[in-house]
Amino acid sequence: MGRPKAAVELDGEPLVRRGARALREAGLAPVVVVLGAGLPDTAALLDDGTRWVPAPGWDTEGQAASLRAGLEALEPSDAVAVLVALVDTPGIGPDALARVAARARDPEVLARGAVGGRPGHPVLLGRAHWKAVHAAASGDAGARGFLRGRDDVVAVEIGDVAVEDDLDTPDDLQRWQAREETPR
C-alpha cells in the first residue's frame, strides 16, 4: 500500500478510525485498537480518544503480535470475550460485527463471521481461550492455528450484511473505492 494500512483513507476517513467507529456503532465496549506500523502517526489518526496499545514485534510477527497485545490489554477487564476485527476489512461493518458479538454469552465461546458458509472475520474468542490463543499465536496468522480443526467454533453467517474483501494492495483499494455502497 505504500503506507500503513491503518492510515489508508476511504471516503476521507482513515481505516483505523473507520474500524473503531464500526465497533462502537456495533455497541461494543471497550474498543481497543492495536497498532504497529506507523506509530505514532497512526495513533494520531484516532482523534476521538479511542484507546490504543502498541504491538511489540508486529514487524516480524504480524497478526500474532497484534493479537497478543490486544489480549494482554483486555486481560484486566471483565470482558467475557473479545471480538477481533481487522483494519483492512472495511466491508465488515457494524451489523456484521454486532451479529458475531451477540454470541458472547459465556467465556467458552468461539465464533467466526462467515460469508456463504466460509469462515473468516471477525473472530470471537471467549476469555477461557485467551491464554491458549496467546500461546498459539504465530506469524501473520493470528488465531488461525488455534481455531483450525476445532468442532466448537460457531460459524455466524454475515454475508447478507458484509463484504469479505481484504484491502491488501492498491488494486484492492481501487476496486473497493469503485463500489457504490458499503455494507452495514
Phi, psi and omega in degrees: 000342180086356178198167178301135180305323182300335182269350179296138182256140169237128181052038177076011181237127177300144180305324181296319179289319179300316180295316179296320179296317180300319179296317179294318179295337176281355179086019184266142177200145356285155173258123178236121179262130178259127184239144175231283184295138172082009177295144359271356184300320180294321178299325180294341178288342177273072187280002184259012179084009178301135179288137176224155176226149177282156177248088178302131179089004182301328184290339178248336185245351177059231186301326181300314179297319180294316180299314179298318180296320179295316178297318179296322180294328182268350182309315181288348183283174176260020181299135177282328182206167175236137174259117181264120178235149182257146182292335185264022176235066184292347178281356175259092187266192185305319182296316179293317179300315181296322181297316179289317181297334180299343178281354184282067182262338180208163185289353180270355187296141169222123181212156178220145170293148179222143175240117183062031180083353180270116183292146179202235181245159358285167181242131179253122182241114177293148183307326181299341182259352189303316182296318180292321177296315179304313182292327183275343184299125184213137175060210184266031183249353179057237183269003185307313180297320179295320184280334185303129174080359181280142178260005180253014178266119181276128174271122180252112183292125180233005185301337179281347182230010184216157171241127189274000184302133171270149174258091183254338184226164174301326177295320176301315180297317180297317177299317180297316182295338178281347178293148180275328188220139176264132180298153174266000000 
